[in-house]
Amino acid sequence: MASVNRELADFLKRSRAQGDPERTGLPPDGRVRRVPGLRREEVARLAGVSTDYYARLEQGRPINPSPAVVEAIGHALGLDAAGLAHLRDLVGVTAARPPARAPGVQRLRPGLHQLLDSLDPAVPALVLGRRSAVLGANRMARTLFADFEAMPVAERNYTRWLFLDPGARALFADWAVQARAAVENLRLDAVHASDRRATEALVTELRELSEDFDRWWRQHRVHQRTHGSKRLLHPLVGELTVEYETLSLPGDSETTVFLYTAAPGSASAQALDLLASWTLAEAAPARRRPRD
């Protein structure tokens, strides 16, 4: 008997439940909606497929829709770019996947360490790898967020820090927004992670230790972090808002550079300048300790 793609089934059901019937343009049929969201037949009609076909897809049956059908279903469900990418990944994933391989340990090239240091203290810079592991951070980023290099290697993970470190909850004025985005980004990456066992271990740990993580993980929403803002209540400089942009490295899709700035002339920019002055005053003249 063919295996069921449970991840696909779960994502489609939850996306349909979150759909807005009024935005579809379909004429009302007079029936009372007993549950929120779209009906299966409405999604099928909007996507131009039969209700039976869509129902089998939502059940995770082993069928192979064409790229055009996948796009049509995604638009019918109102998915954004990240949601569409996630749907494409799920359609291409079968339950009988090959055994997870053990990829090599991620390390930053010396040139990337030099880049991080060259940005210090003007621009806080953070590098995340697989499943949001913190691969590198310059002094300014460590002062702005947390000293990741002082943590045990196994705990240097941005999502883990957000949910399990009380200091992270105190730091972010918009903690729920940032934490939920981290869950949704991890959910997006988990489908094609090259180290599924490590990813599954992280997810299992966080679901057991954090009710917030477990609740948001079960909602099966996805989000691609490309840019945005973070509101901080920093213990040294007070309230500030930083904007971030992400840079992907050519040839290394599993590594992302995050750069943080503030609007020129703003109170947040002044707070960053003050923090930069503090880091320079505290910086030891000795060369930096070697990284693990």
BATILUM-769781 format. One record per residue (C-alpha): residue number from 1; residue in three letters; x, y, z. Coordinates in steps of 0.001 Angstrom, whole numbers. Example, Ala and Ser with C-alpha at 12.3 -4.5 7.8 and 13.67 -1.06 7.14 Angstrom:
BEGIN
- 1/Ala/12300/-4500/7800
- 2/Ser/13670/-1060/7140
This chain:
BEGIN
- 1/Met/0/0/0
- 2/Ala/1369/3428/-963
- 3/Ser/2461/5711/1841
- 4/Val/522/8826/2786
- 5/Asn/2230/12219/2616
- 6/Arg/1062/13418/6021
- 7/Glu/2962/16696/5946
- 8/Leu/1261/17670/2682
- 9/Ala/-2152/16636/4009
- 10/Asp/-1685/18666/7178
- 11/Phe/-468/21766/5334
- 12/Leu/-3351/21750/2842
- 13/Lys/-5999/21256/5533
- 14/Arg/-4635/24029/7713
- 15/Ser/-4187/26399/4772
- 16/Arg/-7761/25771/3639
- 17/Ala/-9051/26400/7183
- 18/Gln/-7254/29756/7178
- 19/Gly/-8687/30800/3793
- 20/Asp/-11001/33780/3438
- 21/Pro/-14189/32904/1510
- 22/Glu/-14948/36575/828
- 23/Arg/-11704/37258/-1017
- 24/Thr/-12183/34411/-3506
- 25/Gly/-14850/36138/-5583
- 26/Leu/-16998/33011/-5616
- 27/Pro/-20741/33755/-5375
- 28/Pro/-22330/32854/-2016
- 29/Asp/-24300/29602/-2096
- 30/Gly/-26486/30318/923
- 31/Arg/-25116/27446/3000
- 32/Val/-24142/28038/6621
- 33/Arg/-20423/27605/7223
- 34/Arg/-20005/25345/10223
- 35/Val/-16221/25726/10265
- 36/Pro/-13988/28650/9213
- 37/Gly/-12147/28737/5921
- 38/Leu/-12849/27369/2476
- 39/Arg/-14643/24183/1533
- 40/Arg/-12819/21539/-478
- 41/Glu/-15086/22056/-3470
- 42/Glu/-14361/25804/-3398
- 43/Val/-10609/25262/-3500
- 44/Ala/-11053/22733/-6307
- 45/Arg/-13228/25129/-8300
- 46/Leu/-10791/28016/-7880
- 47/Ala/-7883/25778/-8892
- 48/Gly/-9694/24281/-11885
- 49/Val/-9527/20668/-10699
- 50/Ser/-12191/18192/-9640
- 51/Thr/-13240/18033/-5997
- 52/Asp/-12265/14361/-5906
- 53/Tyr/-8779/15139/-7217
- 54/Tyr/-8220/17874/-4638
- 55/Ala/-9643/15679/-1863
- 56/Arg/-7159/12925/-2683
- 57/Leu/-4326/15451/-2708
- 58/Glu/-5442/16829/667
- 59/Gln/-5515/13285/2020
- 60/Gly/-1858/12933/1084
- 61/Arg/-2525/10272/-1536
- 62/Pro/414/9410/-3847
- 63/Ile/-537/11536/-6857
- 64/Asn/1760/13811/-8821
- 65/Pro/138/17122/-9767
- 66/Ser/1738/19172/-12493
- 67/Pro/3552/22404/-11582
- 68/Ala/634/24360/-13058
- 69/Val/-1860/22547/-10818
- 70/Val/334/23114/-7752
- 71/Glu/487/26836/-8565
- 72/Ala/-3286/26975/-9101
- 73/Ile/-3993/25276/-5779
- 74/Gly/-1553/27555/-3999
- 75/His/-3252/30657/-5407
- 76/Ala/-6683/29229/-4564
- 77/Leu/-5547/28850/-960
- 78/Gly/-4145/32384/-916
- 79/Leu/-576/31263/-194
- 80/Asp/2230/33798/-312
- 81/Ala/5586/33153/-1975
- 82/Ala/6924/31224/1033
- 83/Gly/3742/29149/1228
- 84/Leu/3913/28307/-2473
- 85/Ala/7543/27260/-2142
- 86/His/6623/25080/825
- 87/Leu/3770/23484/-1112
- 88/Arg/6087/22693/-4029
- 89/Asp/8563/21080/-1642
- 90/Leu/5861/19008/48
- 91/Val/4426/17770/-3227
- 92/Gly/7896/16570/-4195
- 93/Val/8420/14774/-867
- 94/Thr/7214/11212/-356
- 95/Ala/6864/9467/2961
- 96/Ala/9400/6857/1856
- 97/Arg/12363/9216/1683
- 98/Pro/15895/7881/1609
- 99/Pro/17705/7650/4950
- 100/Ala/19000/10967/6194
- 101/Arg/22656/11475/5479
- 102/Ala/25052/12984/7964
- 103/Pro/26270/16234/6416
- 104/Gly/29543/17732/7456
- 105/Val/29834/20272/10225
- 106/Gln/29154/23800/8987
- 107/Arg/32032/26212/9395
- 108/Leu/32515/29726/8123
- 109/Arg/35318/30484/5720
- 110/Pro/38064/32733/7138
- 111/Gly/36936/35419/4705
- 112/Leu/33471/35484/6255
- 113/His/34950/35875/9730
- 114/Gln/36997/38770/8376
- 115/Leu/33856/40276/6851
- 116/Leu/32022/40106/10172
- 117/Asp/34929/41716/11977
- 118/Ser/35277/44458/9347
- 119/Leu/31649/45470/9927
- 120/Asp/32264/45825/13664
- 121/Pro/31100/47997/15373
- 122/Ala/29232/49916/12682
- 123/Val/26897/47087/11671
- 124/Pro/25776/44177/13849
- 125/Ala/26148/41021/11734
- 126/Leu/24982/37483/12401
- 127/Val/25399/34332/10289
- 128/Leu/22880/31503/10589
- 129/Gly/23225/28040/9131
- 130/Arg/21120/24889/9104
- 131/Arg/18067/24945/11407
- 132/Ser/19067/28496/12507
- 133/Ala/22390/27462/14066
- 134/Val/24503/30525/14865
- 135/Leu/27702/30090/12866
- 136/Gly/29164/33510/13533
- 137/Ala/28448/36898/15073
- 138/Asn/30575/40009/15366
- 139/Arg/31082/41740/18702
- 140/Met/28321/44272/18010
- 141/Ala/25769/41527/17259
- 142/Arg/26745/39646/20408
- 143/Thr/26264/42815/22428
- 144/Leu/22966/43623/20741
- 145/Phe/21470/40135/21177
- 146/Ala/23438/37563/23191
- 147/Asp/26981/36246/23479
- 148/Phe/26429/33139/21385
- 149/Glu/30147/32309/21441
- 150/Ala/29971/31901/25237
- 151/Met/27267/29245/24890
- 152/Pro/28013/25523/24503
- 153/Val/28349/24694/20819
- 154/Ala/25202/22520/20825
- 155/Glu/23149/25441/22178
- 156/Arg/24272/28075/19671
- 157/Asn/20955/28127/17879
- 158/Tyr/18901/31278/17288
- 159/Thr/15476/29599/17540
- 160/Arg/16461/27620/20619
- 161/Trp/17730/30808/22265
- 162/Leu/14510/32661/21452
- 163/Phe/12329/30062/23146
- 164/Leu/14436/28714/26003
- 165/Asp/16455/31701/27206
- 166/Pro/14486/34088/29471
- 167/Gly/16862/36830/28397
- 168/Ala/15528/36630/24841
- 169/Arg/11944/37135/26007
- 170/Ala/13028/40154/28014
- 171/Leu/15078/41588/25139
- 172/Phe/12403/41608/22426
- 173/Ala/9478/43968/22893
- 174/Asp/7824/42034/20055
- 175/Trp/8949/38604/21229
- 176/Ala/5837/36768/20019
- 177/Val/6256/38185/16507
- 178/Gln/9936/37256/16324
- 179/Ala/9487/33812/17891
- 180/Arg/6583/32866/15649
- 181/Ala/8520/33972/12552
- 182/Ala/11409/31752/13675
- 183/Val/9057/28755/13989
- 184/Glu/7582/29385/10559
- 185/Asn/11012/29757/8997
- 186/Leu/12189/26515/10619
- 187/Arg/9056/24778/9317
- 188/Leu/9861/26027/5814
- 189/Asp/13459/24783/5981
- 190/Ala/12653/21439/7612
- 191/Val/11192/19916/4436
- 192/His/14466/19921/2528
- 193/Ala/16926/19957/5420
- 194/Ser/20070/18016/4626
- 195/Asp/20293/16864/8248
- 196/Arg/16730/15799/9003
- 197/Arg/17625/13913/12168
- 198/Ala/19213/16972/13759
- 199/Thr/16281/19113/12662
- 200/Glu/13759/16626/14051
- 201/Ala/15704/16447/17329
- 202/Leu/15609/20243/17672
- 203/Val/11885/20381/16896
- 204/Thr/11142/17577/19366
- 205/Glu/13118/19318/22104
- 206/Leu/11414/22668/21559
- 207/Arg/7936/21157/21354
- 208/Glu/8515/19430/24681
- 209/Leu/9982/22471/26451
- 210/Ser/7899/25310/24989
- 211/Glu/4116/25404/24738
- 212/Asp/4379/28428/22440
- 213/Phe/6662/26599/20032
- 214/Asp/4430/23511/20042
- 215/Arg/1296/25548/19342
- 216/Trp/2843/27494/16474
- 217/Trp/4505/24395/15012
- 218/Arg/1154/22585/14874
- 219/Gln/-391/25483/12931
- 220/His/1926/24597/10018
- 221/Arg/2449/28116/8732
- 222/Val/5611/29077/6882
- 223/His/7602/32275/6556
- 224/Gln/10781/33192/4698
- 225/Arg/12940/35693/6568
- 226/Thr/14320/38108/3981
- 227/His/13966/41467/5715
- 228/Gly/12044/43046/8546
- 229/Ser/12362/44830/11856
- 230/Lys/12909/43926/15507
- 231/Arg/11845/45978/18516
- 232/Leu/14250/45674/21422
- 233/Leu/14295/46675/25090
- 234/His/18055/46561/25494
- 235/Pro/19438/46514/29057
- 236/Leu/22231/48966/28138
- 237/Val/20661/51475/25737
- 238/Gly/16936/51036/26247
- 239/Glu/14278/50876/23547
- 240/Leu/15304/50727/19900
- 241/Thr/14140/49297/16584
- 242/Val/16562/47681/14141
- 243/Glu/15896/46746/10532
- 244/Tyr/17458/43617/9105
- 245/Glu/18341/42480/5606
- 246/Thr/19489/38988/4685
- 247/Leu/22210/37994/2237
- 248/Ser/22355/34505/744
- 249/Leu/25743/33109/-183
- 250/Pro/26070/31839/-3775
- 251/Gly/26728/28124/-3744
- 252/Asp/25711/27781/-94
- 253/Ser/21934/27873/285
- 254/Glu/22165/26742/3916
- 255/Thr/24016/29837/5141
- 256/Thr/22489/33312/5543
- 257/Val/24044/36601/6665
- 258/Phe/21830/38963/8703
- 259/Leu/22760/42658/8833
- 260/Tyr/21091/45066/11287
- 261/Thr/20770/48835/10906
- 262/Ala/18612/51695/12154
- 263/Ala/17079/54655/10334
- 264/Pro/19668/57469/10052
- 265/Gly/19138/60232/12586
- 266/Ser/16607/58229/14574
- 267/Ala/16661/57562/18305
- 268/Ser/17370/53941/17438
- 269/Ala/20434/54952/15416
- 270/Gln/21675/56981/18378
- 271/Ala/21133/53953/20618
- 272/Leu/23177/51797/18234
- 273/Asp/25958/54410/18204
- 274/Leu/25972/54428/21996
- 275/Leu/26112/50626/22042
- 276/Ala/28979/50695/19547
- 277/Ser/30908/53105/21784
- 278/Trp/30308/50812/24733
- 279/Thr/31605/47757/22846
- 280/Leu/34754/49636/21832
- 281/Ala/35373/50662/25425
- 282/Glu/34867/47110/26653
- 283/Ala/36858/45425/23867
- 284/Ala/40053/43855/25104
- 285/Pro/43208/44778/23163
- 286/Ala/44186/41134/22988
- 287/Arg/43311/39221/19889
- 288/Arg/39982/37432/19872
- 289/Arg/39764/33960/21317
- 290/Pro/39669/31138/18734
- 291/Arg/36251/29925/17708
- 292/Asp/35057/26361/18223
